[in-house]
């Protein structure tokens, strides 16, 4: 684990650290993932660090969306990001996407109150006719409404 921050003695700018963090997060063992995220979030460039962790959360959550390990992963990551409002919200929006994807209970109000990112992502990846109808009719932007309408039309074919 000490290799996570090893740069071979060469100074790095934030772009290089961002790329290195993404690679480390991609390669990390599941049991070390939360600790690595915690270490990254201590980077002096808070915006860059949160961006790297957010990108990782998006990648991992999408892969785990219907996996039985999603809830355990969610809870371990939620503990590490709890001080970062943006990351907490992103994780909770992934939990809402997961609930819809696995036909667990979800509320229309939560979908409509969610971020633009959530609504765009939901319109792209979800197959739930109920969620897509909701977004097609009441999504926040024309882009979301159009994407959800197209997904519904594709499902009817």
C-alpha positions in Angstrom: 0.0 0.0 0.0 2.9 2.4 0.4 3.3 2.3 -3.4 0.1 4.3 -3.8 1.9 7.6 -3.4 5.2 6.6 -4.9 6.2 8.9 -7.7 9.7 7.7 -8.1 11.0 11.0 -6.6 9.7 13.0 -9.5 7.4 16.0 -8.7 3.9 15.8 -10.2 1.4 18.4 -11.1 -2.3 17.9 -10.3 -3.0 16.4 -13.8 -0.4 13.8 -13.3 -1.6 13.0 -9.8 -5.2 12.8 -11.1 -4.2 10.3 -13.7 -2.1 8.3 -11.2 -5.0 8.3 -8.7 -7.4 7.0 -11.3 -5.0 4.2 -12.2 -4.4 3.3 -8.6 -8.2 3.2 -7.9 -8.7 1.1 -11.0 -6.0 -1.4 -9.8 -6.7 -1.4 -6.1 -7.9 -4.6 -4.3 -11.5 -4.3 -3.1 -10.5 -4.6 0.5 -8.0 -1.6 0.1 -10.3 0.6 -2.0 -11.8 2.7 0.9 -8.4 3.3 2.4 -7.0 4.5 -0.9 -9.9 6.8 -1.4 -9.3 8.3 2.1 -5.6 8.8 1.2 -6.5 10.5 -2.1 -8.9 12.8 -0.4 -6.1 14.1 1.8 -4.4 15.6 -1.3 -3.8 19.3 -1.0 -5.7 19.9 -4.2 -9.1 19.2 -2.8 -11.0 19.7 -6.1 -8.7 17.4 -8.0 -8.8 14.7 -5.3 -12.6 14.8 -5.2 -12.8 14.7 -9.0 -10.6 11.6 -9.0 -12.7 9.8 -6.3 -16.0 10.9 -8.0 -14.8 9.4 -11.3 -13.9 6.2 -9.5 -17.2 6.1 -7.7 -19.0 6.4 -11.1 -17.0 3.6 -12.7 -17.2 1.2 -9.8 -20.9 1.9 -9.0 -21.9 1.4 -12.7 -20.1 -2.0 -12.7 -21.6 -3.0 -9.4 -25.1 -1.6 -10.0 -27.0 -4.9 -10.0 -24.3 -6.9 -8.1 -25.1 -8.2 -4.6 -21.9 -6.5 -3.3 -23.1 -3.0 -4.1 -24.5 -2.3 -0.6 -21.3 -3.3 1.2 -19.2 -1.3 -1.3 -21.6 1.7 -0.8 -21.3 1.6 2.9 -17.5 1.4 3.0 -17.2 4.3 0.5 -19.8 6.4 2.3 -17.8 6.2 5.5 -14.7 7.5 3.6 -16.4 10.4 1.8 -18.8 11.5 4.5 -16.9 14.9 4.9 -17.4 15.7 1.2 -20.9 16.8 0.3 -20.6 16.3 -3.4 -19.3 12.8 -3.1 -22.0 11.9 -0.5 -24.6 13.1 -2.9 -23.1 11.2 -5.8 -23.1 8.0 -3.8 -26.7 8.4 -2.7 -27.7 9.0 -6.3 -26.0 5.8 -7.3 -28.0 4.1 -4.6 -31.2 5.5 -6.1 -30.1 4.3 -9.5 -29.4 0.9 -8.0 -32.8 0.8 -6.4 -34.5 1.4 -9.7 -32.2 -1.0 -11.6 -33.0 -3.9 -9.3 -36.8 -3.1 -8.9 -36.4 -2.1 -5.3 -38.7 0.6 -3.9 -38.0 4.2 -5.1 -39.9 7.4 -5.1 -40.7 9.7 -8.0 -40.0 12.7 -5.9 -36.4 11.5 -5.4 -35.8 11.0 -9.1 -37.2 14.5 -10.0 -35.3 16.2 -7.2 -32.0 14.5 -8.2 -29.2 16.3 -10.0 -29.0 16.8 -13.7 -26.2 14.3 -13.8 -28.5 11.7 -12.2 -31.3 12.3 -14.6 -29.0 12.1 -17.6 -27.4 8.9 -16.3 -30.7 7.4 -15.5 -32.1 8.1 -19.0 -29.0 6.4 -20.5 -28.6 3.3 -18.3 -31.9 2.4 -16.7 -34.4 0.0 -18.3 -37.3 0.6 -15.9 -40.3 1.7 -18.0 -41.7 3.5 -14.9 -38.5 5.5 -14.4 -38.1 6.3 -18.1 -41.8 7.4 -18.4 -41.3 9.7 -15.4 -38.1 11.2 -16.9 -39.7 11.4 -20.4 -42.6 13.4 -19.0 -41.1 15.4 -16.2 -37.3 15.3 -16.6 -35.6 18.6 -15.8 -34.1 19.2 -19.2 -35.2 18.6 -22.8 -32.1 16.4 -23.2 -33.3 14.1 -20.4 -36.8 14.0 -21.6 -35.7 13.2 -25.2 -33.3 10.5 -24.1 -35.9 8.9 -21.9 -38.5 9.0 -24.6 -36.0 7.3 -27.1 -35.2 4.6 -24.6 -38.9 3.9 -24.1 -39.5 3.8 -27.8 -36.5 1.4 -28.3 -38.0 -0.9 -25.6 -41.3 -1.1 -27.5 -39.7 -2.3 -30.7 
